[in-house]
């Protein structure tokens, strides 16, 4: 699913897909439990932005650190909308690693 959101000072494309999940899990693979709790959702947002760049052949003009700052600037509604979109893409049945990231970040499917 492709969406656009104002993030990082401009309108950016985000793609939520199984590829996004792979990117998010890969980003968090070396995180300890506390880091997964703290940064799991940031990994998802970064992965959705990265997926859009990769699929569309665009350069990534952001780092993971940038996305963490930007995510903190999102409204609660927008932040939860992004999490919910990912849950819907996964039919509320994320694979084990994604489920563990959500569990540690205290995000539960609706």
C-alpha positions as MATLAB code, in Angstrom:
seq = 'XXXXXXXXXXXXXXXXXXXXXXXXXXXXXXXXXXXXXXXXXXXXXXXXXXXXXXXXXXXXXXXXXXXXXXXXXXXXXXXXXXXXXXXXXXXXXXXXXXXXXXXXXXXXXX';
ca = [
       0.000    0.000    0.000;
       1.356    3.387   -1.027;
       0.596    6.510    0.990;
       2.036    9.999    1.235;
       2.634   11.805    4.499;
       4.271   15.069    5.482;
       7.405   13.913    7.267;
      10.827   15.459    7.495;
       9.548   18.779    6.210;
       8.132   17.493    2.941;
       5.549   15.173    1.453;
       7.107   11.719    1.222;
       5.935    8.437   -0.214;
       5.745    5.407    2.026;
       5.143    1.835    0.960;
       3.804   -0.782    3.363;
       4.371   -4.320    2.114;
       6.057   -7.586    3.004;
       9.264   -5.983    1.741;
       8.763   -3.227    4.294;
       8.501   -5.864    7.004;
      11.755   -7.458    5.888;
      13.518   -4.087    5.998;
      12.136   -3.339    9.481;
      13.179   -6.721   10.867;
      16.615   -6.394    9.299;
      17.063   -2.915   10.801;
      16.178   -4.222   14.285;
      18.034   -7.548   14.072;
      20.964   -6.420   16.225;
      18.833   -4.520   18.742;
      18.562   -5.866   22.279;
      15.127   -6.141   23.877;
      15.189   -2.611   25.280;
      16.203   -1.170   21.902;
      13.416   -3.102   20.156;
      10.961   -1.626   22.642;
      12.319    1.879   22.131;
      12.897    1.847   18.380;
      10.747   -0.908   16.824;
       8.104    1.460   15.467;
      10.801    3.813   14.166;
      12.184    0.847   12.214;
       8.785    0.393   10.592;
       8.491    4.040    9.559;
      12.075    4.055    8.242;
      11.385    0.840    6.328;
       8.233    2.262    4.684;
      10.172    5.325    3.523;
      13.114    3.172    2.362;
      10.791    0.771    0.521;
       9.333    3.673   -1.443;
      12.803    4.853   -2.453;
      13.954    1.361   -3.400;
      10.873    0.437   -5.420;
      10.803    3.766   -7.255;
      14.564    4.020   -7.811;
      14.838    7.173   -5.733;
      17.832    8.162   -3.621;
      17.259    8.018    0.128;
      17.788   11.520    1.459;
      17.417   10.422    5.086;
      19.061    8.299    7.739;
      17.525    6.172   10.452;
      18.428    8.944   12.898;
      16.526   11.454   10.747;
      13.449    9.224   10.733;
      13.548    8.845   14.530;
      13.463   12.641   14.911;
      10.718   12.994   12.302;
       8.606   10.243   13.877;
       8.729   12.062   17.207;
       7.304   15.129   15.456;
       4.293   13.258   14.032;
       0.921   13.673   15.676;
      -0.257   10.719   17.738;
      -3.005   10.148   15.199;
      -0.613   10.006   12.250;
       1.824    7.802   14.137;
      -0.867    5.283   15.029;
      -2.322    5.471   11.501;
       1.023    4.286   10.126;
       1.181    1.416   12.609;
      -2.411    0.432   11.805;
      -1.761    0.465    8.045;
       1.114   -1.945    8.557;
      -1.050   -4.187   10.725;
      -3.756   -4.197    8.039;
      -1.216   -5.097    5.360;
      -0.229   -8.046    7.513;
      -3.893   -9.012    7.987;
      -3.228   -8.595   11.703;
      -1.051  -11.717   11.527;
       2.536  -10.467   11.348;
       5.308  -13.023   11.156;
       6.996  -13.979   14.415;
       9.811  -11.401   14.256;
       7.456   -8.534   13.391;
       5.061   -9.662   16.131;
       7.933   -9.600   18.628;
       8.861   -6.043   17.595;
       5.240   -4.912   18.011;
       4.981   -6.722   21.344;
       8.116   -5.064   22.671;
       6.898   -1.675   21.457;
       3.488   -2.353   23.033;
       1.650   -2.028   19.706;
      -1.209   -4.483   19.437;
      -3.384   -5.149   16.415;
      -6.748   -3.433   16.801;
];
